[in-house]
Amino acid sequence: MNYLRKNSILILLLFIAFLTKTIAQNTTQSSASNSGQITCFVYHRFGDNRYPSTNISVEDFRNHLAFLKINEYHVVTLNKALELLIKGKPIPEKTVALTIDDGYKSFFENGMPLLREFGYKATLFINTKQFGTGDFLSIQEIRQIIKEGIEVENHSHAHSQFVNFAPEEIADTFRNDLLKSQDIFMKNFGYKPKLYAYPYGEYTPEMQEILREEGYVAAFAQKSGVISSLSDPYALPRFPVAGNYSKIDGFVRKIKMEYMPVQPVQNINPVIQSQNPPELKLKLVYPEMIKTSLIQFFVGGQKDGTISFNPETNIITVKSIHPLNTRRTLYTITAPSTAKANTWHWYSFLWINKNVEE
């Protein structure tokens, strides 16, 4: 049986190498367009078919890890990657971070064995109210994976949709929840978290400021994209991997993406106010990196908006044609690279319509 298993794994690895060999051909060791970037993926459940929209099969997760191994990706924990980014130190080419949200038992049972097999570490975001209940990891299981080098960081206490509270209540409600989760971390694991993943990916400027005050170095929203020095450290992107988006071909497309060299012109509250559809203005910081004549704009994955680019100011202005009527909608801007063939740059901004219930 061991012989058959080893041969099956070898065949799988050879297949993935054949499928994705163009990655290595398109990647150089000193590309100015992708130096200093981190590609981050977020998973939830592993081999749990009861919840297909948040689940990845064990086979597909193995394929992801095999691809990373074959193509010699530098897989690191978030804290290590972000430490380099924040300090302005060089980030190795093809740096990838693997993250898991919520802390389900299926990670311990089906995800961890594969991470051990391939020798990779990851970052787990947990909400402290649900330790040991239902499908969630127990304190003992979390302590065990911490000993094995898995980072465990904060995903709130009660996993609330904080933007649903009255505007004047959001800050206090979020702070109280944060302090409660931190106390539980200290009591059970002996440290205060440095990273935060917003429940449902939803946040406000007040929540970001509280995280800064509490000493968090970064926080993650629910949007796709690649992390760079231009990214807002308290609204960082991660590529979601689950359901129909967990197959190896989709994983390969995401890992080939590079960061879009843009920043919002001003600080923006992602919770939609009076203007719906909202307008987004972005400053193109390094216009030489992309083919500006081929910039594309998507609203929730559809070409359903207007886009303009001013080459004199390097300002990109985008807006949906129709009001945003879903709870969370992404404005996504992409453009092909000027330095690499068949390579695209990607940026997403998350809008939240709090009037829409999930």
C-alpha positions as semicolon CSV with decimal commas, in nm:
position;residue;x (nm);y (nm);z (nm)
1;M;0,000;0,000;0,000
2;N;0,286;0,239;0,080
3;Y;0,439;0,164;-0,260
4;L;0,112;0,238;-0,440
5;R;0,057;0,556;-0,241
6;K;0,405;0,687;-0,316
7;N;0,362;0,617;-0,686
8;S;0,022;0,787;-0,689
9;I;0,172;1,095;-0,529
10;L;0,458;1,094;-0,782
11;I;0,215;1,076;-1,073
12;L;0,012;1,364;-0,926
13;L;0,321;1,578;-0,881
14;L;0,437;1,512;-1,238
15;F;0,091;1,602;-1,371
16;I;0,079;1,932;-1,184
17;A;0,433;2,012;-1,299
18;F;0,327;1,959;-1,661
19;L;0,006;2,157;-1,613
20;T;0,175;2,462;-1,462
21;K;0,531;2,467;-1,596
22;T;0,469;2,801;-1,767
23;I;0,469;2,965;-1,423
24;A;0,839;2,905;-1,379
25;Q;0,908;3,016;-1,735
26;N;0,728;3,346;-1,681
27;T;0,885;3,421;-1,344
28;T;1,222;3,594;-1,318
29;Q;1,437;3,634;-1,011
30;S;1,461;4,012;-1,034
31;S;1,134;4,144;-1,170
32;A;1,071;4,504;-1,069
33;S;0,698;4,460;-1,119
34;N;0,650;4,191;-0,856
35;S;0,925;4,255;-0,602
36;G;0,788;4,315;-0,257
37;Q;0,453;4,142;-0,291
38;I;0,275;3,867;-0,099
39;T;0,007;3,641;-0,243
40;C;-0,227;3,531;0,034
41;F;-0,498;3,262;0,023
42;V;-0,781;3,203;0,271
43;Y;-0,943;2,864;0,339
44;H;-1,220;2,763;0,579
45;R;-1,322;2,395;0,578
46;F;-1,129;2,092;0,455
47;G;-1,298;1,778;0,326
48;D;-1,635;1,879;0,474
49;N;-1,893;1,835;0,200
50;R;-2,178;1,959;0,419
51;Y;-2,078;2,319;0,345
52;P;-1,960;2,331;-0,018
53;S;-1,942;2,711;-0,042
54;T;-1,668;2,726;0,226
55;N;-1,509;2,385;0,172
56;I;-1,212;2,255;-0,023
57;S;-1,168;1,886;-0,086
58;V;-0,862;1,713;0,055
59;E;-0,757;1,626;-0,300
60;D;-0,775;1,987;-0,417
61;F;-0,582;2,111;-0,113
62;R;-0,313;1,852;-0,183
63;N;-0,294;1,979;-0,541
64;H;-0,240;2,336;-0,417
65;L;0,042;2,235;-0,186
66;A;0,200;2,014;-0,451
67;F;0,194;2,302;-0,698
68;L;0,366;2,530;-0,446
69;K;0,632;2,266;-0,379
70;I;0,702;2,183;-0,742
71;N;0,728;2,548;-0,843
72;E;0,948;2,636;-0,543
73;Y;0,722;2,895;-0,386
74;H;0,837;3,057;-0,064
75;V;0,554;2,966;0,176
76;V;0,570;3,166;0,500
77;T;0,342;3,264;0,785
78;L;0,171;3,602;0,768
79;N;0,365;3,754;1,055
80;K;0,696;3,675;0,890
81;A;0,587;3,804;0,550
82;L;0,432;4,123;0,687
83;E;0,734;4,191;0,908
84;L;0,948;4,209;0,595
85;L;0,691;4,426;0,416
86;I;0,640;4,670;0,702
87;K;1,012;4,708;0,764
88;G;1,080;4,761;0,396
89;K;1,304;4,455;0,373
90;P;1,330;4,247;0,055
91;I;1,056;3,989;0,013
92;P;1,163;3,669;-0,163
93;E;1,023;3,611;-0,509
94;K;0,705;3,403;-0,520
95;T;0,619;3,455;-0,153
96;V;0,288;3,295;-0,050
97;A;0,097;3,290;0,279
98;L;-0,173;3,033;0,359
99;T;-0,448;3,136;0,603
100;I;-0,750;2,961;0,753
101;D;-1,051;3,136;0,906
102;D;-1,284;3,029;1,190
103;G;-1,095;2,732;1,331
104;Y;-1,309;2,436;1,227
105;K;-1,213;2,084;1,332
106;S;-1,182;1,984;0,968
107;F;-0,862;2,189;0,952
108;F;-0,713;1,988;1,238
109;E;-0,834;1,658;1,094
110;N;-0,782;1,707;0,719
111;G;-0,578;2,023;0,659
112;M;-0,299;1,990;0,917
113;P;-0,185;1,643;0,802
114;L;-0,118;1,780;0,454
115;L;0,067;2,084;0,587
116;R;0,286;1,847;0,789
117;E;0,345;1,627;0,486
118;F;0,461;1,917;0,269
119;G;0,644;2,097;0,550
120;Y;0,441;2,419;0,533
121;K;0,316;2,652;0,806
122;A;-0,001;2,861;0,798
123;T;-0,192;3,128;0,990
124;L;-0,522;3,042;1,158
125;F;-0,775;3,313;1,254
126;I;-1,012;3,207;1,532
127;N;-1,316;3,361;1,703
128;T;-1,278;3,295;2,073
129;K;-1,643;3,250;2,172
130;Q;-1,673;2,915;1,995
131;F;-1,376;2,718;2,128
132;G;-1,465;2,352;2,158
133;T;-1,828;2,392;2,050
134;G;-1,982;2,205;1,760
135;D;-1,739;2,190;1,469
136;F;-1,482;2,421;1,626
137;L;-1,135;2,337;1,756
138;S;-1,083;2,286;2,126
139;I;-0,830;2,486;2,328
140;Q;-0,611;2,173;2,351
141;E;-0,615;2,126;1,972
142;I;-0,525;2,490;1,918
143;R;-0,236;2,464;2,163
144;Q;-0,110;2,159;1,976
145;I;-0,104;2,329;1,636
146;I;0,067;2,635;1,790
147;K;0,345;2,399;1,907
148;E;0,376;2,280;1,548
149;G;0,442;2,633;1,422
150;I;0,095;2,738;1,310
151;E;0,024;3,103;1,387
152;V;-0,308;3,160;1,561
153;E;-0,448;3,513;1,532
154;N;-0,767;3,706;1,609
155;H;-1,098;3,673;1,424
156;S;-1,304;3,852;1,695
157;H;-1,484;3,706;1,997
158;A;-1,847;3,677;1,887
159;H;-1,800;3,698;1,506
160;S;-2,051;3,983;1,483
161;Q;-2,145;4,198;1,185
162;F;-2,029;4,517;1,353
163;V;-2,144;4,751;1,074
164;N;-2,505;4,654;1,155
165;F;-2,490;4,847;1,480
166;A;-2,590;5,215;1,491
167;P;-2,295;5,429;1,374
168;E;-2,246;5,574;1,722
169;E;-2,231;5,221;1,871
170;I;-1,987;5,053;1,633
171;A;-1,664;5,171;1,795
172;D;-1,756;5,075;2,152
173;T;-1,908;4,744;2,047
174;F;-1,605;4,652;1,841
175;R;-1,358;4,759;2,112
176;N;-1,537;4,557;2,381
177;D;-1,543;4,250;2,160
178;L;-1,174;4,296;2,075
179;L;-1,068;4,332;2,439
180;K;-1,266;4,022;2,534
181;S;-1,098;3,815;2,264
182;Q;-0,756;3,944;2,366
183;D;-0,815;3,847;2,729
184;I;-0,905;3,495;2,619
185;F;-0,590;3,474;2,405
186;M;-0,375;3,580;2,700
187;K;-0,546;3,339;2,940
188;N;-0,527;3,033;2,713
189;F;-0,225;3,092;2,488
190;G;-0,017;3,349;2,673
191;Y;0,008;3,620;2,408
192;K;-0,178;3,907;2,246
193;P;-0,252;3,869;1,873
194;K;-0,086;4,095;1,615
195;L;-0,315;4,023;1,321
196;Y;-0,692;4,051;1,280
197;A;-0,938;3,914;1,023
198;Y;-1,268;4,105;1,016
199;P;-1,576;3,884;1,056
200;Y;-1,740;3,860;0,712
201;G;-1,459;4,087;0,589
202;E;-1,659;4,395;0,696
203;Y;-1,498;4,699;0,857
204;T;-1,523;5,073;0,911
205;P;-1,254;5,341;0,960
206;E;-1,335;5,343;1,335
207;M;-1,260;4,972;1,358
208;Q;-0,931;5,019;1,174
209;E;-0,827;5,295;1,414
210;I;-0,906;5,081;1,720
211;L;-0,685;4,804;1,584
212;R;-0,402;5,055;1,539
213;E;-0,449;5,177;1,895
214;E;-0,438;4,821;2,026
215;G;-0,109;4,752;1,850
216;Y;-0,226;4,528;1,566
217;V;0,009;4,543;1,269
218;A;-0,244;4,438;1,003
219;A;-0,604;4,335;0,938
220;F;-0,776;4,151;0,655
221;A;-1,094;4,232;0,466
222;Q;-1,297;4,010;0,232
223;K;-1,154;4,099;-0,105
224;S;-0,919;3,950;-0,361
225;G;-0,582;4,087;-0,455
226;V;-0,210;4,080;-0,390
227;I;-0,046;4,248;-0,090
228;S;0,222;4,510;-0,153
229;S;0,373;4,816;0,012
230;L;0,087;5,017;-0,145
231;S;-0,180;4,813;0,035
232;D;-0,378;4,951;0,328
233;P;-0,234;4,744;0,617
234;Y;-0,574;4,743;0,791
235;A;-0,770;4,624;0,487
236;L;-0,542;4,369;0,326
237;P;-0,663;4,133;0,051
238;R;-0,667;3,755;0,036
239;F;-0,776;3,526;-0,246
240;P;-1,065;3,305;-0,125
241;V;-1,034;2,934;-0,198
242;A;-1,348;2,723;-0,164
243;G;-1,621;2,553;-0,361
244;N;-1,600;2,622;-0,733
245;Y;-1,291;2,839;-0,675
246;S;-1,076;2,561;-0,529
247;K;-0,968;2,371;-0,841
248;I;-0,604;2,377;-0,940
249;D;-0,656;2,581;-1,258
250;G;-0,821;2,863;-1,061
251;F;-0,548;2,846;-0,798
252;V;-0,284;2,882;-1,069
253;R;-0,459;3,184;-1,223
254;K;-0,470;3,356;-0,884
255;I;-0,110;3,286;-0,798
256;K;0,001;3,438;-1,128
257;M;-0,168;3,770;-1,044
258;E;0,045;4,066;-0,940
259;Y;-0,045;4,369;-0,736
260;M;-0,209;4,665;-0,907
261;P;0,004;4,974;-0,830
262;V;-0,285;5,192;-0,711
263;Q;-0,411;5,355;-0,393
264;P;-0,743;5,526;-0,314
265;V;-0,715;5,902;-0,357
266;Q;-0,854;5,951;-0,004
267;N;-0,960;5,744;0,295
268;I;-1,294;5,582;0,218
269;N;-1,561;5,430;0,438
270;P;-1,652;5,103;0,263
271;V;-2,002;5,114;0,412
272;I;-2,220;5,274;0,145
273;Q;-2,364;5,606;0,260
274;S;-2,600;5,825;0,058
275;Q;-2,442;5,769;-0,283
276;N;-2,535;5,436;-0,436
277;P;-2,374;5,337;-0,664
278;P;-2,056;5,475;-0,507
279;E;-1,767;5,621;-0,703
280;L;-1,407;5,514;-0,646
281;K;-1,101;5,720;-0,741
282;L;-0,759;5,554;-0,747
283;K;-0,413;5,700;-0,797
284;L;-0,199;5,494;-1,034
285;V;0,137;5,513;-0,856
286;Y;0,353;5,329;-1,109
287;P;0,187;5,376;-1,451
288;E;0,486;5,222;-1,627
289;M;0,399;4,882;-1,477
290;I;0,070;4,832;-1,663
291;K;-0,080;4,882;-2,007
292;T;-0,306;5,173;-1,918
293;S;-0,503;5,148;-2,243
294;L;-0,621;4,803;-2,137
295;I;-0,741;4,873;-1,783
296;Q;-1,062;4,682;-1,708
297;F;-1,327;4,736;-1,440
298;F;-1,564;4,476;-1,292
299;V;-1,858;4,515;-1,053
300;G;-1,913;4,192;-0,862
301;G;-1,730;4,008;-1,139
302;Q;-1,930;4,169;-1,422
303;K;-1,838;4,447;-1,664
304;D;-2,121;4,658;-1,535
305;G;-1,967;5,000;-1,475
306;T;-1,793;5,304;-1,616
307;I;-1,421;5,366;-1,608
308;S;-1,202;5,662;-1,699
309;F;-0,828;5,721;-1,679
310;N;-0,660;6,062;-1,679
311;P;-0,300;6,016;-1,802
312;E;-0,202;6,363;-1,678
313;T;-0,302;6,300;-1,316
314;N;-0,286;5,917;-1,331
315;I;-0,629;5,902;-1,168
316;I;-0,857;5,606;-1,240
317;T;-1,228;5,672;-1,173
318;V;-1,477;5,384;-1,163
319;K;-1,845;5,354;-1,081
320;S;-2,115;5,091;-1,117
321;I;-2,397;5,161;-1,361
322;H;-2,655;5,027;-1,118
323;P;-2,702;5,062;-0,740
324;L;-2,524;4,794;-0,539
325;N;-2,800;4,571;-0,401
326;T;-2,597;4,286;-0,247
327;R;-2,448;4,284;0,102
328;R;-2,087;4,294;-0,022
329;T;-1,978;4,401;-0,369
330;L;-1,628;4,421;-0,510
331;Y;-1,505;4,689;-0,747
332;T;-1,216;4,515;-0,925
333;I;-0,962;4,681;-1,153
334;T;-0,722;4,476;-1,364
335;A;-0,466;4,549;-1,634
336;P;-0,198;4,351;-1,821
337;S;0,165;4,389;-1,726
338;T;0,411;4,575;-1,947
339;A;0,696;4,354;-1,824
340;K;0,553;4,002;-1,849
341;A;0,347;3,830;-2,114
342;N;0,013;3,685;-2,003
343;T;0,042;3,846;-1,660
344;W;-0,226;4,066;-1,502
345;H;-0,230;4,311;-1,214
346;W;-0,530;4,306;-0,980
347;Y;-0,692;4,537;-0,722
348;S;-1,028;4,508;-0,544
349;F;-1,220;4,744;-0,318
350;L;-1,498;4,611;-0,096
351;W;-1,830;4,799;-0,066
352;I;-2,076;4,704;0,209
353;N;-2,450;4,770;0,186
354;K;-2,561;4,734;0,549
355;N;-2,927;4,761;0,447
356;V;-2,904;4,417;0,288
357;E;-2,939;4,126;0,530
358;E;-2,757;3,801;0,460
